[in-house]
Amino acid sequence: MNDIILIILGMTAVTYCPRLIPFLLITNKKINHRIDAFLKCIPAAAIGALIIPGVFSATPDMPVAALAGILFTMIYGLWKGGIIIPVLGSVAITYFVLLCAV
């Protein structure tokens, strides 16, 4: 049991340190505008790479339902922002399209 706790604590430190060290080193420094713009694009690219393939594999028989959900998320996300309402709305739209198709 002690070995498992030590492993968990070690994994916690290994995961947390790479996040903490840059924060401590760059807190008072100004970041170049180009680097800042690049860093702001990473979340959208990561979400796109992780979520979009899963969306199409969740409804393989009805890709139109997946497209409707993605379209709602993109439009609402660009218009209002946020993450909860676009995701819940996407799930609802996809569900209704699947429900109407049956």
C-alpha positions in Angstrom: 0.0 0.0 0.0 2.8 2.4 0.8 4.4 1.8 -2.6 1.2 2.8 -4.3 0.9 6.0 -2.3 4.6 6.8 -3.2 3.9 6.1 -6.9 0.8 8.4 -6.8 2.8 11.2 -5.1 5.6 10.8 -7.6 3.3 11.0 -10.6 1.6 14.0 -9.0 5.0 15.8 -8.8 6.0 14.8 -12.3 2.7 16.1 -13.6 2.5 19.3 -11.6 6.1 20.6 -11.9 6.1 21.2 -15.7 3.0 23.3 -15.1 4.3 25.2 -12.1 7.9 26.0 -13.2 7.0 28.1 -16.3 4.3 29.9 -14.3 6.9 30.9 -11.7 9.6 31.8 -14.2 7.4 33.9 -16.6 5.0 35.6 -14.2 6.5 39.1 -14.4 7.9 38.9 -18.0 6.1 40.1 -21.1 5.6 37.4 -23.8 6.2 38.2 -27.4 2.9 39.0 -29.3 3.5 36.2 -31.9 4.2 33.6 -29.2 1.1 34.7 -27.3 -1.1 34.4 -30.4 0.3 30.9 -31.0 -0.3 29.8 -27.4 -3.9 31.1 -27.6 -4.5 28.8 -30.6 -3.5 25.6 -28.9 -6.7 24.9 -27.0 -8.9 25.2 -30.1 -6.5 22.9 -32.1 -6.4 20.4 -29.2 -10.2 20.3 -28.9 -10.6 19.9 -32.6 -8.1 17.1 -32.7 -9.5 15.3 -29.7 -13.3 15.8 -30.1 -14.1 15.9 -33.8 -13.0 12.3 -34.5 -15.0 11.1 -31.5 -18.1 12.9 -32.7 -18.1 11.1 -36.1 -17.4 7.7 -34.5 -20.3 8.2 -32.0 -22.9 8.3 -34.8 -21.3 6.4 -37.7 -24.7 5.6 -39.3 -25.9 9.3 -39.2 -23.0 11.7 -40.0 -25.6 14.4 -40.6 -26.4 14.3 -36.9 -22.8 14.8 -36.0 -22.5 17.7 -38.5 -25.6 19.4 -37.1 -24.1 19.2 -33.6 -20.7 20.5 -34.7 -22.3 23.3 -36.7 -24.3 24.4 -33.6 -21.2 24.3 -31.4 -19.2 26.3 -33.9 -21.8 29.0 -34.5 -22.8 29.4 -30.8 -19.2 29.1 -29.7 -18.0 31.9 -32.0 -21.1 34.0 -31.3 -21.3 33.8 -27.5 -18.3 31.8 -26.4 -18.3 29.5 -23.4 -18.1 25.7 -23.4 -21.0 24.3 -21.4 -23.9 25.6 -23.5 -22.2 24.8 -26.8 -21.5 21.2 -25.7 -24.9 20.6 -24.1 -26.6 22.2 -27.2 -24.6 20.0 -29.5 -25.7 16.9 -27.6 -29.3 18.0 -27.7 -29.2 18.9 -31.4 -27.5 15.6 -32.3 -30.1 13.7 -30.2 -33.0 15.4 -31.9 -31.6 14.8 -35.3 -31.1 11.1 -34.5 -34.6 11.0 -33.0 -36.3 12.5 -36.1 -34.4 10.2 -38.4 -35.8 7.1 -36.7 
